[in-house]
Amino acid sequence: MAVNFDFTKNYLELIVTYTSVIIMLSRIDDKKVLVGMYNCAHEMSNGSSDPAYPRLAQMLMEYEQPMKKLTEEFGPHTKAVTEALLSLQMLYPRRNLPAEQWRSAQLLSLLSAPAAMLDPTPCDTTACEYLSVEVMERWILFGFLLCHSSLNSNQSSQELWKMALRSGLYLTVVRDETINIHKVTEDYFDSLKGYSKRVADIKECREHAIANCGVMHRERRSFLRHALKELVKILEDEPGLLGPKALFVFMALSFSRDEVLWLVRHSENIPKTKTPEDYVDSYMAELLFYMERLRTLMTKYDRVVQRYHILYLAKFDTLLLNDTIQNMYVCPEEESILMTSFVSTLSELTVNQVKNGEEFDLRAIRLDWLRLQAYTSVSKAPLMLKDYPDLAKIMNMTQFHTKMVDNIQEMLHETSDLSILCFYPRVFEKMFSLSSEEVSMQRYLMSFPLACSRFSQCAHPLCPEEVIEKRCLRLCVTFLEEIARQTSSIILDICAEQSNLNDQLLPKHCGQTISAARNKKQKKQTPKKEVQKAKPGTESQRKDRAIVTNMDKMHLTLTELCSCFSQTSEFIVFNHIVTPTEFLISQLEVRLTKVIVKMVHYNQTTQEISRPSDLLAGVRAYTASLHTLSRYLSLDVTRLVKNVLLQQTQPLDSYGGQTITTSALIIHCPTMHCFVNQTSENEQSFKAEEYSDIVEMQALAELIGPYGLKFLSENLMWHITSQVGELKKLVIENMDVLVQMRANFDKPEAMVNLQKRLPAGDNVLKRMTIIGVILSFRAMAQDTLEDIMNQHCPYLMGPIESLRDLVSPDTDIKVTLSVFELASAAGLKCDIDPALVAISSADNTSIEEEYKLTCLLLVYIAVSLPMLALDPSSCYSREYGHSNNIHCLATAVNQLSAAMFTVQNKNIEQHLKEFLLVASSTLLQLGQNVENRVDSKNRDSIYLLLHMIVEASPFLSQDMLESCFPYVLLRNAYREVYKAVIVTLG
């Protein structure tokens, strides 16, 4: 191994590969059926059976007992195999040392000899230093199993074999297929005569391995974590050291890879031991992390490594090799040509080629060196390589240097390939789970999905149809989703805590403090049972910084997890570009959406719900806390919050979940610009004014935004549509009477008789009132939307408002509706409501029929107004309006009629004048009807309702009202209502 390394390595690897194939073949139960099916298929396709089929069938029969047949085959090769294995007797024991000796020798430490830090690593056996221990153990154990006779005849063979048996219990055959080497060897040796001592050796080695190998490998992993950490920190600070100390990097990767794979092999086959914890590792993430960092550094600074080794090859290796060749006293022609080509090729290398970005290919030199090893290692060769150890040492070192020029990635794969983890998903996931439970390991968790990016290397060229891509992607996504879940959980926990602290500062909690201060000022005694609550801010007061609060712990955990995301911005897994932060954003989006919906505190049983201002305060607290993420990660928090809040403006979020948009007698109070509870003796827990005043409506508008208000408007329009449909049914049922009333409204005697034939007037008024209430609430929401738009988009509101004001009665109806629709979307008021126009035009009835129904509906409403005078709840209150919300009739009449006549392309002003005439005539009869005298207070309230209709209409004027209804009646009505209010308040 120290002389002709490549030749010996390939020879031993061929033996082990052949043995592995035969062992795997013996494990296939249906191999005979499969071979038979193959032969049938070949015969059907080609008309004849495969010529090699008889030999293949014979082979399957011969290798039914693989060990017996293999040992027979390797009998003649015992001497050569033994010599090759014994060349490891210096190398393997030196590599298979306990961690204590590694530590005392300061293995892999660049700081152990600071003066020699810039010197190249001196080594006579360069390639052997990063040779895998697992590979050597497979060579030794499989080799001596096949050539077992040397164990009885050679003490050195026996010692080397026993040392390998003590290092572990399982060997890899291929991928996740393992072999219990002690059991297989013992079973086979039991069948041989004269091997009782070897069987005893196997049992002793197995017991030693069970008792000691677990802790030995655990200590090695612990040492390697600290050694790699030191190495990474130094090389990150001084990447120029990657040139002279490249061998240290590959040694560190090889040692670490061996320990990881040893644990993987034994984790699913833990022996019966008193210390099973030796076979699990909660700190695996850190070791994988530093392995990944070393790989990244070598890849990032590959030009540095190239430049250094080109200079080394040209200025040292070439000269030394040339001198060595010149001093050889025997050199055949063919070997001389090969060695001369080494010198000439290497001497042509220049640093300028690196600067110019040229690609290097020095495989020819390495192949020629392997060819030279073959020529000089056979018996009776004219030039024996073992006679010239200096040449072998120089060429082995030179070969390593050439790999640093053109084969760094292949070297990284050779020394740090962990793609076998793809075939141990349970073990890999368990390692991740254990590491994620350790707070100190959370910053290294990204090493697990990054390891998945190397799994593409485990695909075998002989099996191109093998599907492992989905398995690898699933593992990668599982890890990233779990990391994102943990991170989002801790982020939202911090946000929740900050929201609770912010909630303590809201005005609603200051009542107790004000009361206590007032009692103290008035020297009143505080109730003894009352527990004094801690004031906001006390949670930040500490007497000792050593005291760690729950918030401190959460921030520490957040720091660790965010450090994990900062390890890489993106990586590739089987041609899929993976961006870890997108997983975090996705998780935060889903969870934040649920949190906001949960903050509504909607109780379907009690119909309780949070006030919009409270919800808005909570959302703002969460948003402020989320923005602190920018201190840890390069994360677009603004985009995240916008996406979440934008989804809240829709009835369902992007995942189909509910949002805040889908979530006592109450009356509309135009004076207070809100809805309020009607006063009653029973105390009501729900107070409408707490949810519908200006502040709450502004908070609602800011939460759900224009899109949410649009959905709210559409939902309200659906309710109006249903009410309009019922009103049309009533008009159709009483069409004959209404037609006569429209024609005879100025004839009191005829109207009295017709009114007796007209039923359901109160039903019409109730439905129009419902429409008015809905439109009043919608108007309040529109007003708050206008405030929000003026706050956030003031540059848009001016042009839109100017465009709205340009609309006149002469403007084309389509243009008018387009302008009004734009203005309404911005929250501006319009003479004609485009939303009502939309629902009015959705009916399938002809325009002529619709026009007739609209005119008669207005007549129906006008002639039904006297019925309100009989209802005491219609009495006007200076504070609230009407207790039965009949004052909302003004909004309903004006907006609904304007929308309907717009669809029918009729003159709105003309038809509202007709409504005013019919209503005035009907109301003037209230005071003249002796048989049905009504309370003057109720009658005056209905007079004022007619005045409200005129005031609320952009199409009617006070002059129009005075032309058909005496102003003196309105003046007296205002005086009487005001007097009644004074008496009530007094």
VENBELZI-V15277 format. One record per helix or strand of 2 or more residues. SS is the DSSP state (H for helix, E for strand). FROM is the first residue (numbers start at 0). TO is the last residue. If there is no record, write none. Layout:
ss: [SS,SS]
from: [FROM,FROM]
to: [TO,TO]
//
This chain:
ss: [H,H,H,H,H,H,H,H,H,H,H,E,E,H,H,H,H,H,H,H,H,H,H,H,H,H,H,H,H,H,H,H,H,H,H,H,E,E,H,H,H,H,E,E,H,H,H,H,H,H,H,H,H,H,H,E,E,H,H,H,H,H]
from: [4,30,52,65,90,98,113,125,132,148,154,169,176,180,195,240,245,275,283,301,332,350,362,384,388,407,418,424,438,445,454,468,506,510,537,549,570,575,579,611,636,659,665,673,688,693,734,747,760,793,812,833,846,865,871,875,880,885,907,935,957,966]
to: [26,45,61,85,94,103,115,128,145,152,164,173,179,189,236,243,266,278,299,325,346,354,374,386,405,415,422,436,443,451,457,502,508,520,539,564,572,577,598,630,646,661,668,676,691,732,742,755,791,804,824,839,863,868,873,876,881,902,923,951,961,984]
//
